[in-house]
């Protein structure tokens, strides 16, 4: 196997599921109780901002009660000890990677614990409700919305992600459905570049056929085992 120095890791809802955070597409998951069109699009926010803000206020409050699990902590160990470049690109909008100790994290779909001011474009740390239209800490206007990439909006920092993939020696996907683009296309991009690819997931994803290897099992088991393997090679 070629020497591995630079790693890009994509994480999805499956890595946080064992911390008690609903996955979106599982039976009983978030979207079974709310239509995407009603809570996760710019059109929904324009049509019924109170509904959207209540939905995200509840999610923001719930996330603050959850704790990182063994998979988050394992990736933090890898982040701290890996001598090469490492980037954890997460589709998740929780902060469990950071609270687990990881530092090299990029939130491509935004963060529940941020608020975005559509008037001045400032993003501010935010843990309180937004329903009652609090003022923006930067400009004072009441134009805050959840700092979440909704369906139909462009994910954040795509140029950085693609640059990291071009330099990677290994692409790893953890706990993803393989159904949400553009993230679901990263494995194909990696394969086109000749980069080895690995999937760690509870079950086969929609994109499993594109990976060189898939390891199945709970994230709290398969992720620490893989991290131990990688750190033993350092």
Residue frames as qw, qx, qy, qz and C-alpha x, y, z in Angstrom:
[[0.000, 0.889, 0.458, 0.000, 0.00, 0.00, 0.00],
 [0.357, 0.613, -0.062, 0.703, 1.34, 3.48, -0.81],
 [0.313, -0.153, -0.512, 0.785, 2.46, 5.62, 2.10],
 [0.163, -0.797, -0.521, -0.259, -0.46, 7.49, 3.63],
 [0.327, -0.033, -0.283, 0.901, 0.28, 11.01, 4.78],
 [0.250, 0.016, 0.040, -0.967, -2.75, 13.17, 3.98],
 [0.009, -0.351, -0.935, 0.043, -6.26, 12.03, 4.94],
 [0.361, -0.144, -0.094, -0.917, -9.70, 13.45, 4.19],
 [0.017, -0.256, -0.935, 0.245, -12.52, 12.08, 6.34],
 [0.375, -0.280, -0.300, -0.831, -16.19, 12.70, 5.54],
 [0.003, 0.169, 0.883, -0.438, -18.61, 12.17, 8.41],
 [0.363, -0.341, -0.472, -0.728, -22.38, 11.99, 8.33],
 [0.607, -0.470, 0.065, -0.638, -25.31, 11.51, 10.65],
 [0.909, -0.110, -0.402, -0.023, -24.33, 7.93, 11.46],
 [0.511, 0.225, -0.539, 0.631, -21.38, 9.03, 13.58],
 [0.168, -0.251, 0.370, -0.878, -23.64, 11.04, 15.89],
 [0.677, -0.277, -0.461, -0.502, -26.56, 8.60, 16.00],
 [0.699, -0.226, -0.626, 0.260, -25.11, 6.74, 18.99],
 [0.168, 0.007, -0.389, 0.906, -25.01, 10.05, 20.86],
 [0.126, 0.565, 0.721, -0.381, -28.79, 10.25, 20.48],
 [0.196, 0.506, -0.146, -0.827, -28.96, 12.67, 17.55],
 [0.744, 0.435, 0.456, -0.223, -31.56, 11.61, 14.99],
 [0.299, -0.096, 0.653, 0.690, -30.42, 10.68, 11.54],
 [0.365, 0.312, -0.076, -0.874, -32.51, 12.29, 8.84],
 [0.587, 0.214, -0.549, -0.555, -33.38, 9.27, 6.74],
 [0.103, 0.038, -0.973, 0.203, -33.69, 6.43, 9.23],
 [0.389, -0.524, -0.700, -0.291, -37.06, 5.03, 10.21],
 [0.447, -0.772, -0.404, 0.203, -38.51, 7.51, 12.67],
 [0.519, -0.077, 0.007, 0.851, -35.84, 10.06, 11.70],
 [0.029, -0.421, -0.167, 0.891, -36.17, 13.80, 11.45],
 [0.231, 0.142, -0.444, -0.854, -37.67, 14.03, 7.98],
 [0.227, -0.340, -0.895, -0.181, -40.40, 11.50, 8.77],
 [0.174, -0.638, -0.605, 0.444, -41.84, 14.00, 11.24],
 [0.097, 0.773, 0.024, -0.626, -41.31, 17.13, 9.14],
 [0.725, 0.605, 0.263, 0.200, -41.46, 17.65, 5.41],
 [0.586, -0.093, 0.145, 0.792, -38.16, 18.95, 4.05],
 [0.152, 0.551, 0.386, 0.725, -40.12, 21.58, 2.15],
 [0.386, -0.828, -0.338, -0.226, -41.57, 22.92, 5.41],
 [0.592, -0.788, 0.049, 0.161, -38.42, 23.36, 7.50],
 [0.652, -0.399, 0.394, 0.509, -35.24, 23.11, 5.44],
 [0.495, 0.457, 0.423, 0.606, -35.47, 25.34, 2.40],
 [0.125, -0.073, -0.050, 0.988, -35.17, 29.09, 1.86],
 [0.333, -0.337, -0.499, -0.726, -38.74, 29.05, 0.54],
 [0.555, -0.508, -0.654, 0.074, -39.98, 27.51, 3.81],
 [0.388, -0.327, -0.335, 0.794, -38.26, 30.24, 5.81],
 [0.066, -0.067, -0.211, -0.973, -39.83, 32.93, 3.65],
 [0.458, -0.370, -0.616, -0.523, -43.27, 31.29, 3.88],
 [0.714, -0.628, -0.238, -0.197, -43.39, 30.42, 7.60],
 [0.320, 0.585, -0.551, 0.501, -40.33, 31.69, 9.49],
 [0.548, -0.490, 0.422, -0.530, -41.84, 30.91, 12.90],
 [0.989, -0.008, 0.040, -0.141, -42.21, 27.21, 12.05],
 [0.751, 0.461, -0.328, 0.341, -38.63, 27.03, 10.76],
 [0.036, 0.631, -0.493, 0.598, -37.19, 28.91, 13.73],
 [0.754, -0.392, 0.303, -0.431, -39.09, 26.76, 16.23],
 [0.981, 0.155, -0.111, 0.032, -37.79, 23.62, 14.52],
 [0.616, 0.472, -0.383, 0.501, -34.17, 24.77, 14.68],
 [0.291, -0.634, 0.395, -0.598, -34.54, 26.19, 18.19],
 [0.912, -0.271, 0.173, -0.255, -35.58, 22.72, 19.37],
 [0.908, 0.281, -0.173, 0.260, -32.70, 21.08, 17.51],
 [0.264, 0.663, -0.395, 0.578, -30.21, 23.60, 18.90],
 [0.542, -0.560, 0.374, -0.503, -31.39, 22.99, 22.46],
 [0.988, -0.085, 0.063, -0.116, -31.36, 19.21, 22.03],
 [0.754, 0.468, -0.312, 0.340, -27.83, 19.09, 20.63],
 [0.003, -0.681, 0.466, -0.564, -26.49, 20.89, 23.70],
 [0.760, -0.401, 0.349, -0.374, -27.69, 17.99, 25.87],
 [0.975, 0.203, -0.080, 0.033, -25.84, 15.33, 23.85],
 [0.472, -0.718, 0.470, 0.204, -22.31, 14.09, 24.40],
 [0.424, 0.591, -0.640, -0.249, -19.53, 12.96, 22.03],
 [0.972, -0.124, 0.139, -0.145, -19.23, 9.20, 21.68],
 [0.730, -0.374, 0.456, 0.345, -16.28, 6.86, 21.20],
 [0.661, 0.485, 0.379, 0.430, -16.20, 7.50, 17.45],
 [0.091, 0.967, 0.005, 0.239, -15.88, 11.28, 17.90],
 [0.515, -0.782, 0.342, 0.081, -13.18, 10.79, 20.51],
 [0.824, -0.022, 0.429, 0.369, -11.30, 8.35, 18.30],
 [0.515, 0.705, 0.218, 0.436, -11.17, 10.84, 15.44],
 [0.192, -0.961, 0.144, -0.139, -9.95, 13.46, 17.90],
 [0.740, -0.472, 0.405, 0.257, -7.09, 11.11, 18.86],
 [0.724, 0.332, 0.390, 0.462, -6.22, 10.72, 15.20],
 [0.192, 0.928, 0.114, 0.298, -6.44, 14.48, 14.67],
 [0.412, -0.878, 0.244, 0.013, -4.07, 15.13, 17.57],
 [0.686, -0.425, 0.532, 0.256, -1.49, 12.50, 16.63],
 [0.774, 0.471, 0.351, 0.236, -1.55, 12.30, 12.82],
 [0.441, -0.477, 0.204, 0.732, 1.64, 13.93, 11.44],
 [0.240, 0.205, 0.581, 0.750, 0.33, 14.65, 7.96],
 [0.320, -0.065, -0.085, -0.941, -2.53, 16.81, 6.75],
 [0.045, -0.349, -0.932, 0.091, -5.92, 15.70, 8.03],
 [0.299, -0.065, -0.044, -0.951, -9.32, 17.24, 7.40],
 [0.127, 0.363, 0.895, -0.223, -12.60, 16.08, 8.94],
 [0.260, -0.089, -0.333, -0.902, -15.33, 17.29, 6.59],
 [0.123, 0.277, 0.883, -0.359, -18.62, 16.83, 8.37],
 [0.198, -0.418, -0.586, -0.666, -22.13, 17.01, 7.00],
 [0.416, -0.591, -0.659, 0.211, -23.35, 17.20, 10.59],
 [0.009, -0.730, -0.045, -0.682, -24.44, 20.47, 12.14],
 [0.720, -0.680, -0.135, 0.032, -23.75, 19.43, 15.73],
 [0.084, 0.853, -0.462, 0.229, -20.53, 20.30, 17.59],
 [0.919, -0.356, 0.162, -0.053, -19.70, 16.79, 18.82],
 [0.810, 0.364, -0.146, 0.436, -16.46, 16.55, 16.82],
 [0.148, 0.689, -0.289, 0.647, -15.18, 19.69, 18.51],
 [0.613, -0.597, 0.270, -0.442, -16.40, 18.71, 21.97],
 [0.995, -0.066, 0.009, 0.078, -14.79, 15.32, 21.41],
 [0.562, -0.624, 0.291, 0.459, -11.48, 17.13, 20.95],
 [0.647, 0.349, 0.431, 0.523, -11.04, 17.36, 17.16],
 [0.124, -0.687, 0.012, 0.716, -9.66, 20.60, 15.76],
 [0.021, -0.250, 0.618, 0.745, -9.22, 20.06, 12.03],
 [0.283, 0.485, 0.817, -0.133, -12.96, 20.13, 11.29],
 [0.120, 0.072, -0.329, -0.934, -14.90, 21.75, 8.44],
 [0.367, 0.426, 0.716, -0.414, -18.71, 21.99, 8.65],
 [0.106, 0.066, 0.626, 0.770, -19.88, 21.95, 5.04],
 [0.204, -0.582, -0.689, -0.381, -23.57, 22.20, 6.00],
 [0.211, -0.673, 0.072, -0.705, -23.21, 24.86, 8.69],
 [0.310, 0.008, -0.783, 0.540, -23.58, 24.66, 12.47],
 [0.376, -0.689, -0.600, -0.151, -26.58, 24.63, 14.79],
 [0.502, -0.673, -0.269, 0.472, -24.62, 26.64, 17.35],
 [0.248, -0.117, 0.209, 0.939, -24.10, 29.56, 14.99],
 [0.318, 0.774, 0.481, -0.262, -26.49, 32.24, 13.79],
 [0.424, 0.147, 0.417, 0.791, -26.11, 33.99, 10.44],
 [0.136, 0.676, 0.254, -0.678, -27.17, 37.59, 9.95],
 [0.544, 0.489, 0.569, 0.375, -28.59, 38.03, 6.48],
 [0.090, 0.987, 0.127, -0.045, -28.22, 41.81, 6.81],
 [0.070, -0.894, 0.435, 0.083, -24.49, 42.12, 7.54],
 [0.818, 0.353, -0.454, -0.010, -23.35, 38.54, 6.71],
 [0.095, -0.557, 0.712, -0.416, -21.82, 38.04, 10.18],
 [0.789, -0.180, -0.578, -0.104, -21.85, 34.61, 11.80],
 [0.240, -0.586, 0.483, -0.604, -22.00, 34.54, 15.59],
 [0.224, -0.021, -0.944, 0.240, -21.82, 31.72, 18.14],
 [0.519, -0.234, -0.044, -0.821, -25.39, 31.08, 19.25],
 [0.149, -0.048, -0.966, 0.205, -26.97, 28.79, 21.84],
 [0.274, 0.308, 0.525, -0.744, -30.26, 30.61, 22.57],
 [0.457, 0.578, 0.676, 0.002, -33.58, 30.59, 20.65],
 [0.167, -0.034, 0.364, 0.915, -34.02, 32.67, 17.51],
 [0.031, 0.595, 0.783, 0.180, -37.82, 32.61, 17.44],
 [0.130, -0.867, -0.378, 0.299, -38.23, 36.00, 19.12],
 [0.497, 0.758, 0.098, 0.410, -35.94, 37.72, 16.60],
 [0.557, -0.690, 0.001, 0.462, -33.00, 38.74, 18.82],
 [0.277, 0.926, -0.196, -0.168, -30.67, 41.40, 17.41],
 [0.845, 0.364, -0.199, 0.337, -27.49, 40.49, 15.56],
 [0.641, -0.623, -0.038, 0.447, -24.46, 40.97, 17.86],
 [0.545, 0.008, 0.288, 0.787, -22.55, 42.55, 14.97],
 [0.071, 0.271, 0.328, 0.902, -25.02, 45.04, 13.47],
 [0.187, 0.161, 0.524, -0.815, -28.06, 45.09, 15.75],
 [0.554, 0.073, -0.344, -0.755, -30.64, 44.21, 13.12],
 [0.675, -0.043, 0.638, -0.368, -33.17, 41.41, 13.67],
 [0.699, 0.508, -0.336, -0.375, -32.14, 39.44, 10.60],
 [0.212, -0.436, 0.873, -0.058, -30.69, 36.28, 12.17],
 [0.898, 0.114, -0.200, -0.375, -31.39, 32.82, 10.78],
 [0.878, -0.310, 0.347, 0.112, -29.91, 29.40, 11.54],
 [0.096, 0.722, -0.601, -0.329, -26.43, 29.06, 10.04],
 [0.669, 0.046, 0.742, -0.005, -27.52, 25.91, 8.26],
 [0.130, 0.250, -0.653, -0.703, -27.15, 25.06, 4.57],
 [0.658, 0.283, 0.479, -0.508, -30.71, 24.33, 3.47],
 [0.602, 0.278, 0.690, 0.290, -31.72, 22.26, 0.47],
 [0.412, 0.828, 0.305, 0.227, -31.12, 24.33, -2.63],
 [0.125, -0.962, 0.242, 0.029, -28.22, 26.27, -1.06],
 [0.668, 0.535, -0.467, 0.222, -24.51, 25.80, -1.74],
 [0.834, -0.447, -0.192, 0.262, -22.49, 23.97, 0.94],
 [0.197, -0.950, 0.222, 0.093, -19.72, 25.92, 2.59],
 [0.275, -0.731, 0.595, 0.191, -16.02, 25.96, 1.68],
 [0.933, 0.289, 0.211, -0.046, -16.22, 23.59, -1.28],
 [0.498, 0.772, -0.366, 0.150, -12.99, 24.95, -2.75],
 [0.252, -0.631, 0.679, -0.278, -11.11, 23.95, 0.43],
 [0.840, -0.058, 0.495, -0.215, -12.66, 20.48, 0.38],
 [0.851, 0.524, 0.023, 0.027, -11.73, 19.84, -3.24],
 [0.242, 0.797, -0.509, 0.214, -8.20, 21.16, -2.64],
 [0.497, -0.471, 0.679, -0.263, -7.78, 18.77, 0.29],
 [0.910, 0.180, 0.347, -0.141, -9.09, 15.86, -1.77],
 [0.669, 0.703, -0.234, 0.064, -6.58, 16.57, -4.53],
 [0.108, 0.686, -0.649, 0.311, -3.75, 16.28, -1.98],
 [0.770, -0.349, 0.380, -0.375, -5.15, 13.27, -0.13],
 [0.186, 0.356, -0.911, -0.094, -3.60, 9.81, 0.07],
 [0.110, -0.267, -0.951, 0.112, -6.75, 8.32, 1.62],
 [0.406, -0.246, -0.103, -0.874, -10.45, 9.21, 1.61],
 [0.131, -0.184, -0.930, 0.290, -12.62, 7.80, 4.40],
 [0.433, -0.359, -0.255, -0.787, -16.39, 8.11, 4.69],
 [0.131, -0.080, -0.866, 0.476, -18.00, 7.49, 8.09],
 [0.118, 0.467, 0.723, -0.496, -21.71, 7.16, 8.79],
 [0.251, 0.344, -0.200, -0.882, -23.02, 8.63, 5.56],
 [0.705, 0.364, 0.504, -0.342, -26.05, 7.63, 3.52],
 [0.367, -0.068, 0.673, 0.638, -24.41, 8.28, 0.17],
 [0.225, 0.669, 0.692, 0.155, -27.58, 10.10, -0.86],
 [0.044, -0.943, -0.175, 0.279, -26.79, 13.79, -0.27],
 [0.649, 0.367, 0.159, 0.646, -24.83, 15.62, -2.93],
 [0.585, 0.663, -0.466, -0.017, -22.30, 17.06, -3.39],
 [0.409, -0.582, 0.678, -0.185, -20.80, 15.07, -0.48],
 [0.889, 0.080, 0.434, -0.123, -21.99, 11.78, -1.96],
 [0.737, 0.667, -0.075, 0.077, -19.82, 12.50, -5.00],
 [0.192, -0.839, 0.509, -0.004, -16.56, 12.86, -3.08],
 [0.746, -0.221, 0.621, 0.093, -15.79, 9.13, -3.31],
 [0.757, 0.551, 0.307, 0.172, -16.08, 9.20, -7.10],
 [0.207, 0.945, -0.224, 0.118, -13.81, 12.22, -7.25],
 [0.478, -0.651, 0.590, 0.012, -11.29, 10.44, -5.05],
 [0.824, 0.090, 0.542, 0.135, -11.38, 7.33, -7.22],
 [0.593, 0.787, 0.097, 0.136, -10.87, 9.42, -10.36],
 [0.018, 0.898, -0.416, 0.143, -7.73, 10.79, -8.71],
 [0.725, 0.244, -0.623, 0.162, -6.49, 7.30, -7.85],
 [0.193, -0.475, 0.568, -0.644, -6.93, 7.84, -4.09],
 [0.303, -0.147, -0.935, 0.108, -7.70, 4.75, -1.96],
 [0.459, -0.362, -0.047, -0.810, -11.19, 4.92, -0.44],
 [0.234, -0.103, -0.913, 0.317, -12.65, 3.37, 2.71],
 [0.489, -0.464, -0.231, -0.702, -16.21, 3.33, 4.03],
 [0.139, -0.057, -0.844, 0.515, -17.03, 2.81, 7.72],
 [0.477, -0.180, -0.169, -0.844, -20.78, 2.47, 8.17],
 [0.570, -0.075, 0.648, -0.500, -23.51, 0.66, 10.04],
 [0.728, 0.353, 0.587, -0.016, -24.79, -0.75, 6.75],
 [0.465, 0.155, 0.499, 0.715, -24.01, -0.43, 3.07],
 [0.139, 0.607, 0.131, -0.772, -24.71, 3.06, 1.74],
 [0.665, 0.685, 0.223, -0.195, -26.02, 4.07, -1.65],
 [0.369, 0.839, -0.394, -0.057, -22.41, 4.69, -2.66],
 [0.741, -0.460, 0.488, 0.038, -20.78, 1.56, -1.23],
 [0.882, 0.342, 0.256, 0.197, -19.96, 0.17, -4.67],
 [0.385, 0.870, -0.158, 0.265, -17.59, 3.09, -5.27],
 [0.403, -0.787, 0.448, -0.127, -15.37, 2.33, -2.26],
 [0.448, 0.456, -0.768, 0.040, -12.30, 0.12, -2.37],
 [0.353, -0.091, -0.874, 0.323, -13.25, -1.28, 1.05],
 [0.495, -0.533, -0.099, -0.679, -16.28, -1.15, 3.34],
 [0.273, 0.005, -0.847, 0.456, -16.22, -2.06, 7.01],
 [0.476, -0.518, -0.392, -0.593, -19.63, -2.46, 8.64],
 [0.518, -0.348, -0.668, 0.405, -20.59, -2.01, 12.27],
 [0.245, -0.917, -0.301, 0.096, -21.53, 0.62, 14.85],
 [0.327, 0.827, -0.191, 0.416, -19.44, 3.78, 14.56],
 [0.460, -0.769, 0.367, -0.250, -18.36, 3.45, 18.19],
 [0.877, -0.216, 0.409, 0.132, -16.72, 0.14, 17.28],
 [0.794, 0.421, 0.239, 0.367, -15.44, 0.42, 13.72],
 [0.213, 0.919, -0.107, 0.313, -14.06, 3.96, 13.97],
 [0.470, -0.768, 0.432, -0.057, -11.87, 3.41, 17.08],
 [0.879, -0.062, 0.424, 0.210, -10.60, 0.15, 15.56],
 [0.645, 0.649, 0.144, 0.376, -9.61, 1.91, 12.33],
 [0.050, -0.941, 0.226, -0.246, -8.00, 4.80, 14.23],
 [0.715, -0.544, 0.433, 0.071, -5.96, 2.36, 16.31],
 [0.848, 0.249, 0.341, 0.321, -4.78, 0.73, 13.07],
 [0.409, 0.833, 0.022, 0.371, -3.78, 4.05, 11.57],
 [0.282, -0.890, 0.307, -0.183, -1.96, 5.28, 14.68],
 [0.855, -0.309, 0.383, 0.167, -0.06, 2.00, 14.93],
 [0.765, 0.461, 0.218, 0.393, 1.36, 2.78, 11.47],
 [0.071, 0.969, -0.114, 0.206, 2.79, 6.16, 12.55]]
